[in-house]
């Protein structure tokens, strides 16, 4: 048996090709992300990976829309979005494949 805590992981990422990681692979990346109201990420897109975001609780804005408990957002390669936490939130994010250096800021994100 092996145990770990999310607090030891980088920004909640616990599976993927990075350290620390519970399972090192380029096939997928998985994270549990905790956000405080007002947290933001700049507008970006991925050229290779599809990113699945599940809102476990809270309220966030992506793609100019508001999402909350139970919503699943699929960002396919080339889909650009920013991120804003409107109300404390927890998300699960899965990126397939786990493509290192596959985050590109748009002009709006620069």
Buried (B, 14 or more C-beta within 10 A) or exposed (E): EEEEEEEEBEEBBBBBBBEEBBEEEEEBBBBBBBBEEEBEBEBBBBEEBBBBBBBBEBBBBBEEEEBEEEBEBEBEEEBBBBBBBBBBBBBBBBBBBBBEEBBEEEEEBE
